[in-house]
């Protein structure tokens, strides 16, 4: 099966209090506001029209996660596969008016996903030097699912994502798309939600800056910095003002030899034996990071 989805497209989050999350996204992460009205704020770190969209709402929750397909035909093909995979189409229109096509669907586990054509991008407008860590692109998401193997089957069937790596008990599953990043979506066993969304930082000095800026916000890193084994990326995490976890990541491995790549199955699941299996360096994951849960909004 070939990839229908190329990359993570965007993330939409419901928030009860707009100002603090926008302040952190701009002053900490270095995003800029591309559009705002009384109900929504669109943000991006690059020349793209939107990467992160906050909606004013009654409860803090992830609203939807969008994945980018390269063509209208790919979106149409994905839409055709949604019911075949046991999921339900919510809309055959893109949720963002800047996209040419999109399909929004819900899974039986309660995730709302969208597959949409690329968000417009001014490619010579990539750098927006701000007060934050100058994130350079949106990287990946980890979602939580009570049935991770079932979620894996859905995204394989509908989006054509491929397995890069997983724990033998399906506790964590890493899926890649057409851009060949080791993962654009991680699936973590847990109550339906979003474990974290991730932006890429350009250099390691920005991780020092991240820690210093969090201190200004009277906050601390939730974990990191360190280097994950799965994906081989540098990481550091913090929890945003709405309660969603943000990962700053750098230099994720690419699966260049896609045809011959054999997914890695992690069989060492217990500490201390698995510490170096999961991380090249850095401290083992702290309990609050492991237990973090940010809910999905009820399916519309
Ligand atoms: Fe991650």
Boltz pocket constraint, residues with backbone or C-beta under 6 A from the ligand:
constraints:
  - pocket:
      binder: B
      contacts: [[A, 140], [A, 141], [A, 142], [A, 186], [A, 196], [A, 198], [A, 247]]
      max_distance: 6.0
